[in-house]
């Protein structure tokens, strides 16, 4: 139970940090590689990656509205995809979570 809580809290904190600060492209790529390993749909993964600018090599961050327009869907659908990927990260194997944790620790202050 403790590991789940730690993973949830750290993942949520990193997502909030990524909204406000710029992290290095190498760290973005580590997050990207972690996300692409797990079971979200390709559409959910793409939406998350684009919203946080995690896609190598250009790492361009897009607004929720831009992503919704490109998918011809609502902003709510994009938010749902972001939450789905985020909640998947709560339950990834601990050794993969350590990558997320290391990046969070690096930028939290």
N, C-alpha and C positions, 0 to 999 in steps of 0.2 A: 504494500500500500504506500509506503514512504516513497519508493522510487516513482510511482505514478504521480504522486503529488509534486515531487521535485521536477519531474519531466514537464508536467502541466504548467507549473509556475515559471519555470525557466523558459519554456517555449513561448508562453504568453508575454513574458518580459522581453524576450528577444524580438518578437513581432512588433511590440510597441516601440522598441528602440529603432528598428528598421524604418518605422514611419517617420522618425524624427532626425536620425543621423545617417550619415553615409558610411557604410562599411567598405572595407577594401574589396577589390574585385576577386582576389584569391579566396577571401572568406565567403563572398557571395557564391562563388563556384562550389565551395564545400557544401553550403546549404543546398544549392541546386542539385548536386549529386546525391545528397541524402534524400531529398524529396523525390527524385526520379526513381529511387529504388523501391518505393512502397506503393501500396495498392489503390491509390486514388485514380480516378479516370484521367486520361490524357487531357481532357478539357479542364478539369479541376486543377491539375498540375500546371497547365499553361497559364491559366488565369492567375494563380498564386505567383508564379515565376514573373509574369509581366507586371503585376501590381507592385512587386518589391524589387524589380530590376535585377533579377538573379540569372538571367539568360546569357551565357557566354556567346560570343565574345564582346558584345556591345554593352551589356548590363543596363539597358535603358529602362527606367522606371516609367510606367504608364499609369494614368489616372483610371479610377474605377469606371468613369464615364467613357473613356476611350476604349477600354476593354469591352464594355457593354455594347458600344456601337459596333465594334468589329465582329462581335458574336450575334448582333441583332437580338439582344435580350435585355432584360431589366438590370438595373444596378443591384437589386435584391438577389438576382441569380448569381451575380459575381460575388457578392458578400457570402452567399451560401457556399460557393466553391472555396473561398478563402478559409472559411471556418472548417470545412471538411478536411482540407489539407492540414490545417493547424491541429485539429483534433486527432488526426492520424499520427502526427508527430508526438502526441502525448503517449502513444503506445508502441513506439518503435523499440527494437531491442536496445538495451542499455548501452552497448558498445557504440551504436550509431548515435545515440543521444549525447554521448560524451563530446562529439564533434560540435553539436549545437551548444552544449554547455560551455565548451572552451571559447567559442566565439562570443557568447554572451558575457562571460567573465572578462574577456578582453576589452569590451566596449561599455560595460555597465557604468563606469565612472567618468 
